[in-house]
Amino acid sequence: MTANTNPTIAIYPVGLLADLQHDWRARSNEYESPTSLCHGLRYLAACIRRQDWSAARAWLGGYNAEATPSVGGPALYGAGWTRRRAAAALARRTLTAGKETGR
């Protein structure tokens, strides 16, 4: 039996968009309070106070796209404010990784 070598692409929200999505869904669930965005904004404020611009930019990330399972080597990912941009960034990184390794 051969392993599946065709990776699937998973695109998911991160940071601000993930918190917004969580809080939106929590409003319809009476057992879960919508506090994720509040905690995220506190985290962003703490990052700004300590001038950790990399972490602040990462929280404002948007979407991540990754190929699962990772085909040899380190996992590749793409990031962008839209799903389409994240998928395009993943495709661009996959092409450049293939050129570097000679695949």
N, C-alpha and C positions, 0 to 999 in steps of 0.2 A: 504494500500500500504506500503511495507517495504522499508527501505532505503538500498542503495547499500553498503554492508559491505565489498566488495572486493576492496581494494585500488589499484589504478594504480600507477605505478612508473614513476616519471618524472625525466629525467636525462638531465642536462643542463650545459653548460660551465660557469665558473665564472672567474673573474680576468683576467689574461693574455690571456687565451684562448677565453674568451668572447670578449675582445678588438680586438684580431686578427681576429676573425670571423666577428665582426662589420666592421672593416676596409676593409676586403676582400670583403664584400658585398657592402660597400660604393663605392668602385672603379668602380663598374658597374652602379651606380646611380649618374647621373650628378648633382643632387640637394643636395647631402649630401657629406660633406668632410670627408675624413678618418683621423680624429684627435683623435679618442678614444684611440689608443695605445700611442700616445704622452702624453695625459693627464694621462694615467695609469702609464707611466714611470716616470712622474713628481711626482705622488703620491708615487711610490715606492722609489724614491730618498728622498722624504720628510720623509718617514717612516724610512729609513736607517739613515738619519741625526739625527733624534730624538731617534734613537735606539729602535724603536717600532717593535721588531722582530715578534711579533704575527701578526700585521697587514701586514707586508711585506710577511710573510709566507702565510697568507690568500689570498693575491693578486696573489700569484703564485699557487693558489689552484688547478686548473685543472677543474674537474667536480664535481658537487653535484648531489646526487640522493635523492629524498624524496618520501615517500608514500603519495599520495593525494587521498581522504581526510585522514587526520590523524585519526587513529582509537583510540579514547580516549587518554587522557593524553597529554603530550607534543609531538610536532612533532619530528619524528626521521629523521635523514639524514645520508647519507654516503658520504664521500669525497675521491677522488683519482685522479691520473693523467690520468687515462683512464676511459672510460665509464664502462668497465667491473669491474674495481677495485672499482669504486664508488658504483656500484650495490652490489658487494660482501660486502663492508663495511656496506651498509644499511641492508643487510640480517643478518650480524653478530650482529649489534646493535639491530635489531628487535628480534633476538633470545635471546640476553642477557636481553632485557627489558621484554620479556615474562617470563623468569626465575625469575626475581626480583619480578614481580607482581603476580606470581603464575598462569599465564594463560596457 
